[in-house]
Amino acid sequence: MQVLDFDTLVIGSGLAGLSAAYHASKYGTVAIITKSQLDTSNSYYAQGGIAAAIDPEDSPELHLHDTMVAGRGLCEEEAVKVLVTEGRQRILELIDMGMKFDQMDGNYVLGLEGGHSKRRILHAGGDATGKEITCFMLQKVKEQNNIRSFEYAAVTELIIKNGQCVGVQAIDFQSGENVIFRSKASILATGGLSRLFSRTTNPHTATGDGIALAYDAGAQLADMEFIQFHPSALFLKNQDAFLISEAVRGEGAWLLNTDGERFMKDIHPLAELAPRDIVAFSIYKQMQKQNSPHIYLSMKHLDAAKTKTRFSTIYNKLKEFGYDMTSDLLPIAPAAHYMVGGIKTDLNGETNIPGLFACGEVASTGVMGANRLASNSLLECLVFGKRASEQAAKRKPNDLTQTVKQPLTNDITNEQAFLETKNDIADLMSQKVGIVRTGQMLRETIEQLEAIGRKIPKTITDYNELKARHIQQICLLIAQSALLREESRGGHIREDFQHESPDFRLHIIQQKNQEPFFIPIKK
């Protein structure tokens, strides 16, 4: 088996991974390992923007307040302070490096999104911010001679020796060979897991691999029950959901039920700009009330020319589906969008396993609480990607003597069985662990997932078997954590416990071979 040595490994090539790799390259050699192409990630598809208090009338304190309110009592204030203060610095650094955000008359165009009290959302290319900023960082990464990328390679195991992470094993999809990567530090930046649901805004790569790898290695996971459902994803029967950015509502779009009534005004003082959890749940209730699989988003009352310019990417995509967003009612329904919980880290992105770090959507840093504030995710990638890389650089060399590992095959004949398992689980998750849950639904889900788990071989020899095991394992952890949280808070809504409980201002921690336990919010 081929063995490669680097100072730092970065697994994943979204904005968090690219940020981590770029900063890590200042301290030594870096490998980026990604199971698809470098530019395939949730970051790349992010339409909204990136939040930062750069306006003279705004402040990091106001940004902190809005983040804490959206997080519904589960944000760690120290982590949020890091996000909003260092986030502003990271944005200004990016601008100095040459990143172009949208301007008008020499001033940055700042958007408004749900839960924000000020216009603080920077955009690039109108509604193509994720693509623009990811491509910008990708170019910076490619300019560094000591960064080497490995596309179409999936990490199959974190190598733990004497309680420390000393590298990873990966499989190269093109050659079929297994490779050992050894390093002082490994940074997981593998993104989210919302592709585990049948209705989702995420690309096919977002299946929670990093969370499963970390859990298998003994890392602690936090708040796995909190999955954010984006309120406004285009509803097309038997087709993937297409995200319609929060920024559309920020510019004045209305939510209408199937009777044409605007309902959010009576529910929250911010109406359509209420935090995402409130908007998504309100839409769900309207759909139930009217026995409809969708509601409508309307921009008919807004300036059509401005809409086309501001949301050119969305406008053109909707045209492909046969809709004109300036004149048509757009059928929408919530879809699984963002993993709020994840691998528990400290303020420097380090996990409970020395040498193992996590940043971006895969990590639970404490900044998101029970519900992510819109456009904080790209900011978190920049802030904690840099912090993780700098902390990783401080690690001393490990004992890198070769550990013999069992290679995995990648047999195409096993792919159909994997896809059937994956689709069965995705349907189960959407039906019973979706936007609204009950104890009965969760217990049924746990039983069904355990039954699926018994059909997966105990001894894993093929990559498709590993993927099936990882998906079953992650979904089981989500359902178990959701069952333990006997309240409704943020993105987690229980029909049998409809109110927020002060007894649950706690993080639920899960770790392999241990019972789940609770950690209170830091005072």
Secondary structure by P-SEA (a helix, b strand, c coil): cbbbbbcbbbccccaaaaaaaaaaaaccbbbbbbcccccccccccccbbbbbcccccccaaaaaaaaaaaacccccaaaaaaaaaaaaaaaaaaaaacccccccccccbbbbcccccccccccccccaaaaaaaaaaaaaaaacccbbbbccccccbbbbccccccccccccccccbbbbbbccbbbbcccccccccccccccccccaaaaaaaaaabbbbccccbbbbccccccccccccccccccccccbbbbbcccccccccccccccccccaaaaaaaaaaaaaaacccbbbbbcccccaaaaaaacaaaaaaaaaacccccccbbbbbbcccccccccccccccccccccccccccccccccccccccccaaaaaaaaaaaaaaaaaaacccccccbbbbbbbbbcccaaaaaaaaaaaaaaaaaacccccccaaaaaaaaaaaaaaaaacccccccaaaaaaaaaaaaaaaaaaaaaacccccccccccccccccccccbbbbbbcccccccccccc
